[in-house]
Amino acid sequence: MSKIYTLLFILLSYFSFAQTDSLQNAVNQTLTIGVTHTPPFIDETGSELQGLSVKSWELINDELNWEYEYKSYENLGEMLDAVEKGEVDFSINPVTVTDNRMERLDFSQPYFISNTAIAKQSESVVWSVIKNLWSWKFISALLGLLAVIFIFGFLVWIFERRKNTEEFGGKKGLFDGFWWSAVTMTTVGYGDKSPQSLGGRIIGLIWMFMAVIILSSLTAGIASALTVQSINDDISSINDLSRFSVATVENSSSQELLDLYGIKYQIVENGEEGIKKLADEDFQLFIYDKPILQYEVEKQDLSDDLMVLENSLKKDYFSYSFPKGSQLIEKINPELISVLKSMEWNRLTESL
């Protein structure tokens, strides 16, 4: 029995040594880190790579002291494929951990908590009211009211045109009947026109009672028409997105979210392109990571034209991504956690 335990101990020691030796070999060579342009986390516009994710890795590597080089990719999809295939050792891009991605990749401890948010065109209150005044609901309510006013004016004219020729006589009396109907409905009561015949007075009595109800309904209809657009523009759940033309970044967690709920969308390559197209009104809403949306709106000086809504669609956890089974996570995670506790990291993330 003791021989079996001895054999097991030797085997476990061997595998442990082999793994340690493999990890040591990996870090003794120059590591390749995959990146793609995703400001403010990865910014490739200058001569040197910058951004919050770059800074996080530099703080980690102050302790690890590994040799490394960056390898750039055109978009997020290409970079994730490269990580999965082992073309790079890992990526420091802000990749959201999702169920689908966990089947393909391994992830580090999350280093930034974000939200999937919505960017849209800004509208002034005045323009919103003017636009709503031209809405079909408002116009149809107004046309319906004019039709009812004309009908009662016409009925009064039918009864009054012979018996009350002074006020409703002739073809002009038809217009006078319309005038009387409008004045009666609004309860202005000028008294310049009044039915004298029995039939005319019965019509007038019916119209007075109906006008109270119609006026209340009209007020509610106009208020509804003026506010319905702002209500429709209110987005309280993901399903509300189906009323709008939507875009998101290809291969992003936002795309996975829209697919999950069956929301139709357009594809853009990155946040910069999405914000530009949103400003050009190629679509109504741009769904992506909140800090990236806010950064691009400010960078492109579109704060007066675009806004990022406060309500978010889901919470996101950004992590480094690794090929499946990578042993580098064991070394990086402890240092990453130390960085997250540092005052310098808190200072860097205050503005996001």
NUKE-118077 format. One line per 5 residues: for each residue x, y, z of N, C-alpha, C. Coordinates in steps of 0.001 Angstrom, whole numbers. Example, Ala and Ser with C-alpha at 12.3 -4.5 7.8 and 13.67 -1.06 7.14 Angstrom:
// residues 2
13190,-5690,7800,12300,-4500,7800,13200,-3300,7800; 12850,-2250,7080,13670,-1060,7140,12900,30,7870
// end
This chain:
// residues 352
833,-1213,0,0,0,0,860,1253,0; 1945,1202,784,2845,2364,860,3507,2634,-478; 3703,1535,-1260,4300,1713,-2589,3366,2482,-3520; 2053,2218,-3381,1061,2922,-4216,1065,4414,-3893; 1066,4740,-2583,1108,6148,-2176,2379,6825,-2671
3472,6080,-2601,4742,6639,-3071,4691,6932,-4561; 4084,5992,-5324,3962,6161,-6764,3082,7363,-7104; 1955,7490,-6381,1060,8636,-6607,1772,9951,-6306; 2539,9975,-5239,3283,11184,-4866,4282,11561,-5947; 4948,10543,-6504,5944,10797,-7562,5261,11362,-8808
4086,10758,-9159,3357,11220,-10354,2866,12651,-10186; 2280,12954,-9010,1791,14321,-8758,2934,15319,-8771; 4044,14941,-8201,5214,15827,-8182,5712,16082,-9593; 5640,15016,-10416,6110,15145,-11801,5241,16115,-12588; 3912,15922,-12459,3007,16815,-13207,3102,18251,-12727
3256,18417,-11420,3398,19764,-10866,4666,20421,-11380; 5734,19632,-11407,7007,20156,-11913,6909,20481,-13400; 6215,19604,-14134,6071,19819,-15591,5300,21098,-15873; 4223,21336,-15091,3434,22551,-15295,4240,23785,-14945; 4959,23712,-13835,5787,24850,-13423,6857,25128,-14456
7459,24039,-14965,8509,24185,-15975,7942,24790,-17255; 6717,24361,-17635,6066,24892,-18839,5774,26374,-18691; 5285,26755,-17511,4990,28164,-17254,6264,28988,-17264; 7326,28438,-16678,8597,29157,-16637,9138,29375,-18035; 8996,28356,-18892,9443,28491,-20284,8663,29562,-21017
7344,29648,-20689,6493,30634,-21360,6899,32055,-21011; 7190,32297,-19731,7501,33664,-19315,8955,34026,-19585; 9808,33040,-19874,11200,33341,-20199,11342,33888,-21612; 10357,33627,-22441,10386,34165,-23795,9531,35423,-23866; 9628,36142,-24985,8842,37363,-25154,7381,37008,-25408
6502,37522,-24548,5074,37249,-24688,4461,38145,-25760; 3465,37627,-26458,2734,38411,-27453,1348,38711,-26908; 1026,40001,-26851,-255,40447,-26298,-1109,41028,-27428; -2276,40456,-27634,-3179,40928,-28684,-3964,42152,-28244; -4085,43131,-29136,-4846,44344,-28846,-5604,44789,-30098
-6664,45538,-29882,-7358,46222,-30968,-7807,47582,-30454; -7879,48549,-31335,-8161,49944,-30965,-9527,50048,-30282; -9520,50352,-28977,-10756,50488,-28199,-10578,51569,-27146; -10459,52837,-27566,-10287,53892,-26571,-11555,54041,-25722; -11409,54390,-24431,-10189,54841,-23743,-9374,53712,-23111
-9650,52455,-23453,-8937,51335,-22844,-7674,50972,-23630; -7810,50940,-24963,-6658,50691,-25836,-6667,51764,-26911; -5680,52656,-26879,-5626,53766,-27835,-4348,53648,-28654; -4532,53399,-29960,-3384,53192,-30857,-3121,54398,-31764; -3708,55550,-31441,-3566,56705,-32337,-2191,57358,-32248
-1530,57264,-31119,-224,57893,-30958,912,56966,-31341; 2112,57413,-31058,3299,56608,-31365,3431,55427,-30415; 2867,55573,-29210,2899,54492,-28232,1473,54104,-27847; 1317,52841,-27529,22,52339,-27102,-331,52947,-25746; -1570,53466,-25633,-2010,54093,-24391,-3403,53586,-24032
-3871,53988,-22865,-5215,53636,-22444,-5243,52968,-21089; -6437,52817,-20556,-6605,52279,-19214,-6138,50828,-19118; -6446,50008,-20118,-6014,48604,-20086,-4501,48494,-20184; -3905,49352,-21000,-2445,49360,-21134,-1809,49713,-19795; -2376,50711,-19127,-1840,51127,-17832,-1984,50009,-16798
-3105,49308,-16843,-3292,48207,-15885,-2221,47138,-16083; -1929,46819,-17350,-907,45802,-17617,484,46295,-17204; 782,47549,-17430,2076,48085,-17035,2268,48016,-15517; 1193,48290,-14772,1261,48201,-13313,1481,46760,-12865; 822,45823,-13543,1008,44401,-13225,2441,43960,-13527
2927,44391,-14689,4248,43931,-15117,5387,44600,-14365; 5075,45646,-13614,6100,46221,-12733,6576,45175,-11735; 5675,44260,-11364,6019,43186,-10431,6519,41938,-11154; 5888,41611,-12293,6253,40381,-13003,7552,40527,-13795; 7746,41722,-14360,8962,42018,-15129,9157,41048,-16303
8093,40836,-17079,8142,39956,-18243,8465,40755,-19499; 9078,40107,-20439,9293,40698,-21762,8021,40467,-22594; 7593,41487,-23312,6365,41334,-24089,6376,42279,-25290; 5492,41991,-26226,5264,42856,-27383,3780,42822,-27720; 3313,43922,-28318,1900,43998,-28696,1718,43588,-30152
585,42956,-30422,216,42619,-31795,-1193,43161,-32040; -1316,44065,-33023,-2582,44748,-33278,-3452,43982,-34264; -4763,44075,-34040,-5750,43474,-34933,-6763,44534,-35357; -7378,44307,-36509,-8293,45297,-37084,-9556,45474,-36241; -10053,44391,-35696,-11306,44489,-34944,-11340,43442,-33837
-12383,43525,-33049,-12508,42662,-31870,-12624,41188,-32262; -13372,40901,-33316,-13552,39517,-33741,-12245,38849,-34111; -11409,39548,-34882,-10111,38996,-35285,-9227,38746,-34074; -9274,39673,-33124,-8417,39544,-31950,-8841,38355,-31086; -10155,38190,-30888,-10639,37071,-30080,-10318,35731,-30746
-10411,35689,-32061,-10036,34465,-32793,-8554,34149,-32594; -7718,35205,-32607,-6275,35015,-32426,-5960,34485,-31035; -6677,34992,-30027,-6474,34494,-28662,-6895,33032,-28570; -8055,32718,-29145,-8566,31343,-29082,-7611,30352,-29750; -7011,30765,-30874,-6121,29876,-31626,-4699,29848,-31066
-4411,30717,-30079,-3075,30739,-29498,-2072,31526,-30313; -2553,32359,-31243,-1643,33210,-32020,-985,34259,-31134; -1665,34606,-30047,-1101,35504,-29039,-1221,34805,-27690; -414,35232,-26724,-441,34597,-25404,-1670,35013,-24597; -2084,36244,-24758,-3321,36721,-24140,-3621,38119,-24685
-4752,38673,-24266,-5125,40024,-24690,-5518,40842,-23475; -5131,42112,-23480,-5492,43011,-22385,-6675,43897,-22754; -7275,43669,-23922,-8453,44440,-24322,-9596,44251,-23328; -10473,45246,-23184,-11621,45106,-22279,-12667,44170,-22870; -12543,42898,-22578,-13452,41893,-23116,-14460,41500,-22045
-15731,41612,-22382,-16791,41250,-21443,-16902,39730,-21342; -16986,39242,-20130,-17113,37794,-19903,-18566,37393,-20135; -18790,36517,-21119,-20126,35990,-21406,-20062,34462,-21460; -21228,33825,-21414,-21282,32357,-21459,-20659,31826,-22742; -20985,32462,-23873,-20447,32007,-25163,-18927,32125,-25211
-18404,33216,-24679,-16954,33427,-24716,-16225,32493,-23757; -16874,32140,-22653,-16231,31230,-21697,-16066,29829,-22283; -16858,29494,-23292,-16679,28214,-23965,-15445,28221,-24862; -15029,29415,-25284,-13891,29532,-26203,-12601,29944,-25509; -12712,30736,-24437,-11553,31388,-23842,-11551,31241,-22326
-10405,31521,-21733,-10303,31685,-20289,-10136,33169,-19988; -10520,33574,-18764,-10494,34992,-18411,-9829,35218,-17067; -9270,36389,-16945,-8648,36790,-15686,-9714,37310,-14728; -9277,37685,-13562,-10106,38431,-12629,-10596,39709,-13329; -11892,40060,-13258,-12360,41313,-13879,-11612,42515,-13315
-11236,43424,-14187,-10509,44612,-13727,-11308,45901,-13892; -12499,45804,-14532,-13330,46988,-14664,-14786,46563,-14811; -15675,47204,-14045,-17111,46930,-14126,-17772,48047,-14916; -18465,47674,-15961,-19076,48650,-16847,-20557,48317,-17042; -21194,48994,-18001,-22583,48730,-18348,-22750,48797,-19859
-23666,48004,-20377,-24078,48156,-21768,-25100,49275,-21810; -24796,50328,-22564,-25618,51532,-22548,-26115,51881,-23949; -26871,52961,-24024,-27519,53391,-25268,-27135,54835,-25560; -26656,55081,-26770,-26415,56448,-27236,-27474,56781,-28280; -27963,58020,-28257,-28998,58443,-29196,-28840,59920,-29512
-29568,60387,-30516,-29539,61795,-30858,-30258,62614,-29782; -29710,63783,-29489,-30357,64682,-28537,-31397,65519,-29274; -32458,65888,-28558,-33498,66752,-29121,-33844,67833,-28120; -34039,69067,-28619,-34478,70145,-27747,-35964,69965,-27443; -36408,70525,-26321,-37817,70424,-25932,-38709,71085,-26967
-38271,72255,-27478,-39073,72992,-28463,-39263,72159,-29721; -38158,71582,-30224,-38267,70780,-31444,-39126,69549,-31223; -39036,68952,-30032,-39844,67779,-29729,-41329,68103,-29761; -41706,69263,-29196,-43114,69684,-29204,-43581,69953,-30624; -42761,70674,-31411,-43137,70980,-32790,-43327,69702,-33593
-42417,68753,-33415,-42516,67492,-34148,-43773,66728,-33764; -44119,66764,-32468,-45298,66040,-32016,-46596,66686,-32490; -46565,68030,-32710,-47744,68705,-33236,-48087,68230,-34646; -47076,67704,-35334,-47299,67193,-36688,-47519,65686,-36694; -47677,65116,-35519,-47918,63684,-35450,-49332,63369,-35940
-49531,62168,-36465,-50828,61794,-37007,-51905,61772,-35925; -51544,61405,-34705,-52533,61360,-33631,-53100,62749,-33354; -52224,63758,-33333,-52691,65123,-33081,-53537,65629,-34242; -53070,65404,-35468,-53789,65896,-36645,-55139,65203,-36781; -55183,63893,-36550,-56448,63162,-36670,-57456,63629,-35621
-56978,63933,-34391,-57874,64446,-33350,-58434,65804,-33745; -57594,66646,-34335,-58035,67973,-34759,-59047,67886,-35897; -58790,67021,-36872,-59719,66849,-37996,-61054,66288,-37522; -61009,65363,-36579,-62256,64807,-36034,-63079,65858,-35335; -62414,66726,-34589,-63124,67800,-33898,-63786,68752,-34886
-63064,69148,-35923,-63625,70058,-36935,-64839,69432,-37619; -64770,68123,-37843,-65892,67435,-38488,-67136,67482,-37604; -66981,67234,-36295,-68120,67258,-35378,-68692,68673,-35266; -67816,69666,-35188,-68275,71063,-35126,-69090,71406,-36377; -68617,70988,-37524,-69319,71278,-38783,-70683,70588,-38827
-70733,69322,-38337,-72007,68588,-38372,-73076,69304,-37552; -72752,69727,-36337,-73735,70410,-35492,-74048,71806,-36029; -73055,72461,-36600,-73321,73748,-37235,-74256,73600,-38416; -74082,72541,-39180,-74932,72270,-40337,-76362,71956,-39895; -76530,71147,-38811,-77861,70809,-38313,-78612,72051,-37835
-77918,72940,-37122,-78558,74189,-36677,-78974,75037,-37867; -78105,75086,-38865,-78425,75868,-40070,-79663,75312,-40771; -79828,73970,-40823,-80991,73335,-41440,-82284,73810,-40759; -82276,73852,-39417,-83482,74248,-38676,-83694,75761,-38674; -82632,76543,-38732,-82730,77989,-38528,-82750,78803,-39825
-82377,78241,-40935,-82172,79034,-42156,-83444,79727,-42658; -84661,79206,-42316,-85895,79853,-42748,-86538,80647,-41623; -86471,80141,-40402,-87131,80810,-39275,-86253,81890,-38638; -84964,81810,-38859,-84044,82790,-38269,-83080,83268,-39344; -83678,83885,-40371,-82881,84276,-41540,-81862,85360,-41221
-82117,86144,-40199,-81197,87236,-39863,-79851,86702,-39381; -79876,85598,-38642,-78631,85053,-38091,-78104,83863,-38886; -78993,83092,-39516,-78550,81872,-40188,-79071,81749,-41621; -79548,82851,-42176,-80151,82772,-43495,-79133,82671,-44623; -79535,82024,-45730,-78711,81946,-46933,-77475,81073,-46773
-76659,81149,-47810,-75428,80345,-47784,-74479,80819,-46693; -74516,82134,-46406,-73668,82665,-45334,-74043,82052,-43990; -75325,81669,-43855,-75783,81068,-42606,-75096,79748,-42297; -74628,79063,-43337,-73899,77813,-43111,-72603,78083,-42351; -71907,79151,-42745,-70692,79542,-42014,-71051,80012,-40603
-72185,80743,-40484,-72622,81205,-39164,-72951,80040,-38247; -73518,78969,-38832,-73798,77770,-38035,-72503,77135,-37521; -71494,77111,-38365,-70175,76580,-37952,-69604,77443,-36832; -69717,78754,-36969,-69220,79688,-35957,-69939,79477,-34624; -71274,79365,-34696,-72055,79132,-33472,-71632,77818,-32805
-71428,76767,-33589,-71051,75467,-33049,-69702,75534,-32341; -68735,76241,-32943,-67404,76363,-32340,-67457,77178,-31057; -68202,78281,-31060,-68314,79144,-29879,-69001,78409,-28740; -70044,77631,-29085,-70773,76869,-28055,-69883,75800,-27437; -69123,75094,-28274,-68265,74031,-27754,-67223,74577,-26787
-66648,75734,-27100,-65598,76304,-26262,-66164,77082,-25078; -67481,77099,-24947,-68194,77798,-23849,-67856,79283,-23770; -67442,79857,-24910,-67168,81304,-24930,-68471,82079,-24791; -69490,81681,-25583,-70827,82256,-25446,-70911,83743,-25782; -70549,84129,-27009,-70653,85536,-27416,-72111,86006,-27451
-73029,85124,-27792,-74443,85496,-27869,-74833,86162,-29164; -73888,86292,-30107,-74225,86942,-31378,-75048,86034,-32276; -74981,84725,-32043,-75781,83763,-32794,-76461,82840,-31793; -77770,82628,-31981,-78503,81716,-31091,-79689,81146,-31832; -79934,79830,-31701,-81074,79204,-32380,-82411,79671,-31777
-83399,79864,-32657,-84714,80340,-32234,-85779,79263,-32390; -85606,78365,-33332,-86604,77327,-33572,-86482,76223,-32532; -87568,75431,-32388,-87553,74331,-31433,-86489,73303,-31809; -86444,72949,-33100,-85430,71979,-33544,-84024,72482,-33321; -83795,73776,-33599,-82480,74369,-33405,-82055,74371,-31958
-83015,74641,-31067,-82684,74669,-29635,-82401,73265,-29093; -83145,72273,-29617,-82874,70888,-29199,-81460,70476,-29628; -81109,70831,-30876,-79741,70550,-31351,-78724,71274,-30482; -79041,72540,-30146,-78135,73320,-29307,-77955,72702,-27936; -79050,72188,-27341,-78973,71576,-26020,-78124,70302,-26056
-78393,69487,-27074,-77595,68255,-27221,-76117,68594,-27395; -75842,69591,-28218,-74453,69976,-28498,-73744,70511,-27254; -74469,71246,-26407,-73856,71786,-25192,-73340,70674,-24279; -74177,69628,-24108,-73764,68519,-23237,-72631,67697,-23893; -72782,67475,-25196,-71746,66704,-25893,-70418,67447,-25922
-70492,68779,-26019,-69279,69590,-26127,-68413,69465,-24886; -69080,69341,-23700,-68318,69184,-22459,-67471,67916,-22515; -68096,66828,-22983,-67385,65552,-23078,-66292,65618,-24148; -66649,66190,-25308,-65690,66264,-26416,-64500,67138,-26053; -64764,68249,-25372,-63672,69154,-24993,-62709,68476,-24039
-63251,67679,-23105,-62381,66941,-22179,-61542,65921,-22933; -62194,65209,-23857,-61474,64206,-24648,-60429,64856,-25540; -60784,66027,-26094,-59839,66748,-26957,-58608,67165,-26183; -58825,67685,-24986,-57691,68100,-24153,-56769,66924,-23859; -57397,65788,-23533,-56598,64589,-23257,-55874,64111,-24512
-56556,64206,-25662,-55946,63784,-26925,-54755,64637,-27307; -54902,65950,-27141,-53808,66861,-27471,-52626,66626,-26528; -52920,66472,-25240,-51845,66199,-24271,-51149,64893,-24602; -51941,63891,-25001,-51365,62597,-25363,-50478,62719,-26588; -50963,63479,-27588,-50194,63643,-28821,-48886,64375,-28570
-48892,65313,-27619,-47692,66095,-27340,-46678,65313,-26510; -47143,64298,-25797,-46228,63562,-24921,-45961,62133,-25371; -46739,61625,-26316,-46591,60225,-26686,-45213,59910,-27229; -44603,60866,-27955,-43288,60594,-28525,-42237,60444,-27443; -42323,61310,-26414,-41342,61202,-25346,-41535,59901,-24573
-42804,59447,-24455,-43055,58169,-23793,-42488,57037,-24631; -42717,57102,-25945,-42212,56059,-26833,-40693,56027,-26850; -40082,57189,-26676,-38626,57256,-26672,-38032,56768,-25352; -38893,56577,-24348,-38428,56069,-23074,-38097,54588,-23235; -36909,54198,-22847,-36482,52809,-23004,-36244,52240,-21616
-37171,51425,-21183,-37073,50869,-19831,-36634,49415,-19838; -36651,48763,-21001,-36218,47370,-21087,-35627,47110,-22466; -34958,45981,-22591,-34324,45631,-23861,-35363,45479,-24969; -36531,44961,-24626,-37569,44755,-25636,-38033,46056,-26277; -37879,47183,-25565,-38266,48486,-26123,-37409,48872,-27320
-36237,48251,-27462,-35337,48584,-28568,-35926,48209,-29920; -36895,47304,-29934,-37471,46845,-31204,-38207,47953,-31942; -38529,49063,-31253,-39226,50175,-31905,-38280,51093,-32663; -36982,50843,-32570,-35997,51759,-33133,-35064,51024,-34101; -34374,51816,-34921,-33276,51258,-35720,-32024,51289,-34847
-31383,50128,-34710,-30327,49929,-33714,-29043,49479,-34403; -27904,49841,-33805,-26600,49363,-34279,-25741,48977,-33081; -24788,48092,-33314,-23830,47720,-32280,-22542,47252,-32946; -21521,46994,-32136,-20211,46590,-32649,-20199,45080,-32885; -19614,44689,-34001,-19562,43278,-34366,-18738,42478,-33355
-19233,41297,-33006,-18582,40365,-32081,-18505,40879,-30643; -19274,41895,-30326,-19272,42431,-28969,-20309,41707,-28118; -20219,41909,-26793,-21231,41330,-25910,-22583,41992,-26141; -22566,43235,-26636,-23821,43922,-26973,-24540,43191,-28101; -23773,42708,-29074,-24371,41943,-30168,-24991,40649,-29636
-24302,39982,-28735,-24853,38762,-28139,-26163,39058,-27416; -26220,40198,-26734,-27430,40581,-26002,-28593,40815,-26963; -28346,41538,-28051,-29396,41814,-29028,-29861,40529,-29704; -28932,39640,-29994,-29295,38343,-30583,-30180,37541,-29626; -29844,37597,-28348,-30588,36840,-27339,-32053,37259,-27296
-32315,38559,-27471,-33681,39076,-27400,-34315,39265,-28775; -33625,38841,-29826,-34196,38912,-31162,-34374,40322,-31685; -33501,41245,-31267,-33573,42636,-31734,-32779,42772,-33034; -33391,43332,-34067,-32683,43545,-35327,-31714,44713,-35176; -30562,44621,-35844,-29543,45656,-35681,-28629,45723,-36898
-27939,46877,-36991,-26871,47047,-37975,-25530,46805,-37274; -24510,46526,-38070,-23177,46238,-37523,-22213,47366,-37883; -21395,47779,-36902,-20285,48701,-37144,-19021,48036,-36621; -17869,48558,-37051,-16605,47905,-36701,-16149,48227,-35294; -16388,49470,-34842,-15943,49856,-33502,-16774,51029,-32995
-16466,51475,-31758,-17219,52562,-31155,-17093,53873,-31894; -15919,54148,-32429,-15697,55398,-33157,-16599,55484,-34391; -16647,54403,-35153,-17493,54382,-36347,-18974,54475,-35972; -19356,53787,-34896,-20751,53803,-34475,-21236,55179,-34095; -20421,55937,-33357,-20814,57285,-32942,-20903,58228,-34159
-19980,58080,-35094,-20032,58901,-36309,-21319,58650,-37081; -21675,57396,-37258,-22879,57051,-38010,-24145,57450,-37253; -24105,57391,-35939,-25254,57837,-35151,-25473,59339,-35337; -24377,60103,-35348,-24475,61548,-35574,-25005,61866,-36972; -24683,60997,-37937,-25180,61170,-39308,-26582,60605,-39495
-27175,60120,-38404,-28545,59584,-38391,-28711,58366,-39298; -27665,57534,-39369,-27785,56266,-40095,-28663,55286,-39329; -28796,55482,-38019,-29692,54696,-37170,-30039,55548,-35962; -30983,55079,-35150,-31486,55880,-34031,-30750,55634,-32720; -30328,54379,-32497,-29684,54024,-31236,-28405,53248,-31495
-27384,53526,-30691,-26132,52779,-30764,-25909,52111,-29409; -25851,50777,-29410,-25734,49998,-28174,-24300,49507,-28031; -23659,49884,-26915,-22273,49450,-26700,-21888,49751,-25253; -20616,49536,-24928,-20131,49753,-23564,-20162,51239,-23213; -20701,51537,-22047,-20947,52925,-21644,-19694,53805,-21637
-18588,53382,-21015,-17413,54276,-21002,-16869,54568,-22401; -17003,53606,-23304,-16533,53823,-24678,-17453,54795,-25401; -18759,54665,-25190,-19717,55601,-25786,-19450,57027,-25308; -19290,57195,-23997,-19058,58530,-23438,-17756,59126,-23959; -16728,58293,-24048,-15430,58759,-24530,-15539,59239,-25978
-16183,58467,-26842,-16271,58818,-28260,-17136,60054,-28489; -18192,60212,-27720,-19042,61409,-27845,-18235,62662,-27527; -17446,62599,-26462,-16626,63754,-26075,-15477,63970,-27056; -14834,62881,-27464,-13692,62975,-28376,-14092,63594,-29715; -15259,63217,-30221,-15724,63726,-31509,-16513,65030,-31372
-16529,65596,-30150,-17176,66884,-29884,-18643,66865,-30324; -19359,65839,-29882,-20763,65675,-30271,-21698,65724,-29062; -21242,66345,-27981,-22038,66377,-26755,-23353,67115,-26942; -23387,68096,-27866,-24624,68844,-28117,-25586,68071,-29011; -25068,67106,-29748,-25888,66372,-30716,-26291,64983,-30230
-25455,64378,-29387,-25709,63016,-28934,-25718,62944,-27417; -26388,61944,-26898,-26420,61733,-25452,-26357,60243,-25159; -25742,59904,-24023,-25696,58518,-23548,-26694,58414,-22408; -27694,57548,-22577,-28759,57422,-21585,-28220,56840,-20278; -28803,57300,-19173,-28361,56849,-17861,-28753,55397,-17600
-29968,55031,-18039,-30393,53653,-17789,-29598,52685,-18661; -29117,51616,-18058,-28285,50643,-18771,-29061,49356,-19009; -28579,48558,-19973,-29254,47322,-20343,-28738,46126,-19556; -27456,46138,-19201,-26891,45061,-18384,-25539,45495,-17844; -25073,44772,-16832,-23768,45044,-16239,-22714,44189,-16940
-21528,44747,-17162,-20449,44042,-17851,-19203,43997,-16969; -18459,42901,-17101,-17208,42732,-16358,-16075,42552,-17361; -15174,43543,-17428,-14057,43496,-18369,-12900,42702,-17776; -12352,41790,-18575,-11231,40956,-18130,-10217,40799,-19252; -9000,40385,-18894,-8044,39923,-19899,-8537,38566,-20425
-8258,38265,-21672,-8669,36985,-22253,-7447,36137,-22597; -7572,34821,-22408,-6474,33880,-22597,-6949,32683,-23416; -6032,32000,-24084,-6398,30716,-24708,-6810,29725,-23621; -7649,28782,-23962,-8086,27776,-23005,-6890,27025,-22410; -6874,26916,-21086,-5831,26185,-20405,-4550,26959,-20183
-4544,28265,-20460,-3333,29059,-20277,-2931,29109,-18802; -1645,28888,-18542,-1139,28925,-17178,-715,30330,-16754; -745,31256,-17686,-345,32624,-17358,-1326,33274,-16378; -2578,32812,-16385,-3586,33398,-15491,-3156,33277,-14030; -2517,32153,-13689,-2108,31915,-12301,-1130,32972,-11803
-287,33467,-12700,694,34489,-12322,102,35897,-12381; -777,36118,-13360,-1298,37469,-13588,-2378,37840,-12580; -3251,36905,-12226,-4387,37228,-11357,-3995,37845,-10007; -3050,37267,-9279,-2683,37878,-7988,-2173,39310,-8130; -1371,39550,-9168,-849,40909,-9369,-1960,41859,-9806
-2904,41349,-10600,-4030,42175,-11049,-4882,42603,-9858; -5132,41679,-8951,-5911,42009,-7754,-5199,43070,-6917; -3889,42967,-6819,-3111,43980,-6072,-3246,45352,-6720; -3207,45383,-8053,-3342,46651,-8777,-4708,47278,-8521; -5768,46444,-8521,-7130,46954,-8314,-7301,47585,-6941
-6490,47184,-5994,-6577,47742,-4636,-5741,49005,-4459; -4940,49330,-5456,-4011,50454,-5315,-4701,51803,-5516; -4132,52833,-4913,-4662,54186,-5043,-4502,54704,-6475; -3425,54292,-7123,-3190,54747,-8493,-4288,54257,-9431; -4719,53016,-9249,-5785,52481,-10096,-7105,53224,-9841
-7405,53493,-8587,-8611,54245,-8258,-8585,55627,-8897; -7423,56243,-8905,-7292,57562,-9539,-7524,57485,-11040; -7012,56428,-11662,-7155,56284,-13115,-8603,56043,-13544; -9359,55373,-12682,-10732,55003,-13056,-11801,55994,-12565; -11392,57038,-11881,-12361,57990,-11334,-13212,58652,-12410
-12633,58949,-13549,-13347,59701,-14593,-14225,58827,-15470; -14185,57505,-15287,-14958,56600,-16146,-16192,56072,-15436
// end
